[in-house]
Amino acid sequence: MATVVPNMIGASPVFTRVLETIKCLARFDAPVLLTGETGTGKELAARAIHYLSARAASPFVPVNCGALPDTLIESELFGHERGAFTDARQSRIGLVEAARGGTLFLDEVDSLPMRAQAALLRFLQDQTFRPLGASDEVSGDVRIVAAASPRMPEMVAHGSFRADLAFRLDVLAVEMPPLRERTGDAHLLAAHFAERHAARYNMKVRAFDADSLVWLDTHHWPGNVRELDNLVHRQTLLGQDAELRLAPEKWHARSERPTSGPVLFNDARHEAMSAWERQYLSHLLRETGGNVTRAAQLAGKERRALGKLLKKHGIDRDFFGTA
């Protein structure tokens, strides 16, 4: 039986395992750390954990830690009393209090400065906090779900993120897989986004053309699900064809050839080999963080020859890192 988690779409084995983990973690009232690349759906996972939990009737409060000014982070999280600082003309509750009984989602928690990390650690230890300017501590009642980039272990190793805080957050963990590893899910997501955006603008739902369906499986999706959603959104509004075209124009050049009759063996073999080459090259660059020299070494090819293959398939190494 398929695993169903509200608003999370996918049927690939790797994503199904994530959904099962989310349903399991929702039962336990402990901190959760979500990791994964940008655009993989970490906030959706956090919302799912909240709404499948015993705290579902209480608030879900998201905050992007990277968007908070360093000087205001503690005030935003824990509130302040009137006169606590120059512009504090009245008392104000913080996000921890606003999420009382529910879940506080700390997105980009790895962007917190050291002082805020220390304050968050104190709160996680005993669920008490002191608003800025207050003399008494306040008891909190909130579940913390945090999201971090894959670079968090490196930050801990370099000392830019506290190891003790990382341990406190990483009681329960979920790693959100990139879209390129979710075989077949790009098709399900694209169809969902096409229906959603068509309904939003009162437009007719259009099917995807054949080239785009192939391209969905071969594109490496550096922006993951968010990239796919934005692409379908844009093409829904601006596409002028009877079908939705997502693939680059070079893919559609093949559609100009006659389509009557079966595809010739050599043509089919060429297209299959091209698709395999794209997948293989993308895998190499993911493994090496975009380092073409290292990728060539792993492939047993000269760097120049590998560079020609990358150019042939329009694969940009910058999507995978710097080299």
C-alpha positions in Angstrom: 0.0 0.0 0.0 1.3 3.5 -0.9 2.5 5.7 1.9 0.3 8.8 2.0 1.5 12.0 3.8 -0.5 15.2 3.1 1.0 17.5 0.5 4.0 15.3 -0.1 3.9 13.7 -3.6 6.1 10.9 -4.8 6.2 7.1 -5.2 9.9 6.4 -5.7 11.4 3.9 -3.2 13.7 6.5 -1.7 10.9 9.0 -1.2 8.5 6.4 0.2 11.1 5.5 2.9 11.2 9.2 3.8 7.4 9.3 4.1 7.5 6.3 6.4 10.1 8.0 8.5 8.1 11.2 8.8 5.0 9.3 9.9 7.1 7.5 12.5 8.8 10.6 13.9 5.5 12.5 14.2 4.6 10.1 17.0 7.5 11.2 19.2 7.6 14.7 20.8 11.4 15.3 20.4 13.5 17.7 18.2 13.8 16.8 14.6 16.6 17.8 12.2 15.8 17.9 8.5 18.7 18.0 6.1 19.0 18.2 2.3 19.7 20.4 -0.6 17.8 23.6 -1.3 14.3 23.0 -2.8 13.9 19.4 -1.6 10.8 20.1 0.5 12.2 20.5 4.1 9.4 22.8 5.2 6.7 20.5 3.7 8.3 17.7 5.8 8.2 19.9 8.9 4.6 20.7 8.4 3.8 17.0 7.8 5.5 16.1 11.1 3.5 18.8 12.9 0.1 17.9 11.4 0.5 14.2 12.0 1.5 14.8 15.6 -0.4 15.3 18.8 0.4 19.0 18.5 -1.6 19.3 15.2 -4.3 21.5 16.7 -1.8 24.1 18.0 0.3 26.6 15.9 2.9 25.7 13.4 5.3 28.7 13.3 8.0 28.8 10.6 11.0 31.2 10.8 13.8 31.6 8.3 16.8 32.1 10.6 18.9 33.4 7.7 16.5 36.3 7.2 16.7 37.6 10.8 19.1 40.4 11.6 21.8 39.2 14.0 20.9 41.9 16.6 17.2 40.9 16.7 17.4 37.1 16.6 17.1 36.6 20.4 14.2 39.1 20.6 12.4 37.4 17.7 12.8 34.0 19.3 12.1 34.8 22.9 10.4 38.2 23.0 11.4 41.3 24.9 10.1 43.6 27.7 9.4 47.3 27.1 12.6 49.3 27.3 14.8 46.2 26.8 16.6 48.1 24.0 16.3 51.4 22.2 13.3 50.7 20.0 11.5 48.4 22.4 8.6 50.8 23.0 6.3 47.9 24.2 6.6 44.4 25.3 6.3 41.7 22.6 6.2 37.9 22.8 8.6 35.9 20.7 8.1 33.1 18.2 8.7 30.4 20.9 5.7 31.8 22.8 3.7 32.2 19.6 4.2 28.5 18.9 3.2 27.4 22.4 1.7 24.0 22.4 2.7 23.5 18.8 5.8 23.4 16.6 8.5 26.0 15.9 10.2 25.4 12.5 13.7 26.9 12.4 14.6 26.9 8.7 18.3 27.5 7.8 19.2 26.9 11.5 22.9 26.6 10.4 22.9 30.4 9.6 22.4 31.3 13.3 25.2 33.3 14.8 27.0 31.9 17.8 25.2 34.0 20.4 21.8 32.9 19.1 23.1 29.3 19.0 23.9 29.5 22.7 20.4 30.9 23.5 18.7 28.2 21.5 20.8 25.5 23.2 19.8 26.7 26.7 16.1 26.6 25.7 16.5 23.0 24.3 18.1 21.8 27.5 15.1 22.6 29.8 12.4 24.4 27.7 12.8 27.6 29.6 13.8 31.1 28.4 14.1 34.6 29.5 12.7 37.4 27.3 15.1 40.3 26.7 14.9 42.7 29.6 12.9 40.3 31.8 14.1 39.2 35.3 12.2 35.9 35.4 12.4 32.8 33.3 9.4 31.5 31.4 8.5 27.9 30.7 8.0 27.0 27.1 6.0 24.2 25.5 7.1 23.8 21.9 8.5 21.2 19.6 11.6 22.3 17.7 11.9 21.1 14.1 15.0 22.5 12.4 16.3 22.4 8.8 19.9 22.7 7.7 21.9 22.4 4.6 24.2 19.4 3.8 27.2 21.6 4.9 26.2 21.5 8.6 28.7 18.7 9.5 31.4 20.6 7.9 30.4 23.7 9.9 30.6 21.7 13.1 34.0 20.4 12.2 35.2 24.0 11.5 33.7 25.4 14.7 31.2 27.7 13.1 28.3 25.7 14.4 28.2 24.4 18.0 28.6 20.6 18.2 26.5 20.5 21.4 23.6 22.3 19.7 23.9 20.0 16.6 23.6 17.0 19.0 20.5 18.5 20.7 18.8 19.1 17.4 19.7 15.8 15.9 17.7 13.6 18.2 15.5 12.5 15.3 16.7 13.1 11.7 15.3 13.0 8.2 17.4 13.6 5.1 15.3 14.8 2.2 16.5 13.2 -1.1 17.3 15.4 -4.2 14.8 15.1 -7.0 17.4 13.5 -9.3 17.5 10.5 -7.0 13.7 10.1 -6.9 13.1 7.9 -10.0 9.8 8.8 -11.7 8.7 11.4 -9.1 9.4 14.3 -11.5 6.5 13.1 -13.7 4.1 12.9 -10.7 5.2 16.3 -9.4 5.0 18.0 -12.8 1.4 16.7 -13.3 0.5 18.0 -9.9 2.0 21.4 -10.4 0.3 21.7 -13.9 -3.1 21.0 -12.4 -2.5 23.3 -9.4 -1.4 26.3 -11.5 -4.1 25.8 -14.1 -6.7 25.8 -11.4 -5.2 28.9 -9.8 -5.5 30.9 -13.0 -8.7 29.3 -14.3 -6.9 27.8 -17.3 -7.3 24.5 -19.0 -4.9 21.7 -17.8 -2.5 20.8 -20.6 -0.5 17.6 -21.0 3.3 17.6 -21.4 4.8 17.0 -24.8 6.8 13.8 -25.4 10.2 15.5 -25.4 9.5 17.1 -22.0 8.5 13.7 -20.5 11.9 12.3 -21.5 13.7 15.4 -20.3 12.1 15.2 -16.9 13.9 12.0 -16.3 17.3 13.2 -17.5 17.6 16.7 -16.2 19.8 16.8 -13.0 17.5 19.3 -11.2 20.0 21.5 -9.3 17.0 23.4 -7.8 15.1 20.2 -7.0 11.3 20.3 -6.5 11.3 24.1 -6.3 12.9 24.4 -9.7 10.4 22.0 -11.2 7.5 23.9 -9.7 8.7 27.3 -10.9 9.3 25.9 -14.4 5.8 24.4 -14.7 4.3 27.6 -13.3 6.1 29.7 -15.9 5.2 27.5 -18.8 1.6 27.3 -17.7 1.4 31.1 -18.0 3.6 31.8 -20.9 3.6 28.6 -23.1 1.6 29.1 -26.3 1.5 25.5 -27.5 -1.3 23.0 -27.1 1.0 21.0 -24.9 3.3 22.1 -22.1 6.9 22.2 -23.2 9.5 22.1 -20.4 12.5 20.8 -22.3 15.1 23.1 -23.9 14.5 23.9 -27.6 17.4 21.6 -28.7 15.3 18.7 -27.5 12.3 19.7 -29.6 14.4 19.8 -32.8 14.1 16.1 -32.9 10.3 16.4 -33.2 10.7 17.9 -36.7 11.6 14.6 -38.2 8.8 12.3 -39.6 7.1 10.4 -36.9 5.2 7.8 -38.9 6.4 4.2 -38.6 8.7 2.7 -36.0 11.8 4.4 -34.8 15.0 3.0 -36.6 17.2 0.8 -34.5 20.2 3.1 -34.8 18.2 6.2 -33.9 16.8 4.4 -30.8 20.2 3.2 -29.8 21.7 6.8 -30.2 19.0 8.3 -28.0 19.4 5.6 -25.3 23.1 6.2 -25.3 22.7 9.9 -25.1 20.4 9.6 -22.1 22.8 7.2 -20.4 25.8 9.6 -21.0 23.8 12.5 -19.5 23.0 10.5 -16.4 26.5 9.2 -16.0 28.1 12.6 -16.4 25.7 14.2 -13.9 26.5 11.4 -11.4 30.2 12.0 -11.8 29.9 15.7 -11.2 27.7 15.2 -8.2 30.3 12.9 -6.7 33.1 15.4 -7.3 31.2 18.6 -6.5 31.7 19.8 -10.1 35.4 19.2 -10.2 35.9 18.2 -13.9 39.5 17.1 -13.4 38.5 14.7 -10.6 35.5 13.5 -12.6 37.8 12.7 -15.6 40.1 10.7 -13.3 37.1 8.7 -12.0 35.9 8.0 -15.5 39.4 7.0 -16.8 39.2 9.7 -19.5 41.3 12.8 -20.4 39.9 16.0 -18.9 39.6 17.6 -22.4 37.5 14.6 -23.7 35.2 14.8 -20.7 34.8 18.5 -21.1 33.7 17.9 -24.7 31.1 15.4 -23.5 29.8 18.0 -21.0 29.5 20.6 -23.7 27.8 18.1 -26.0 25.1 17.5 -23.5 24.8 21.0 -22.2 25.8 20.1 -18.7 27.0 23.0 -16.6 29.5 21.9 -13.9 28.6 25.0 -11.9 25.3 23.4 -10.9 27.3 20.8 -8.9 29.8 23.1 -7.2 33.0 24.8 -8.2 35.9 23.4 -10.1 
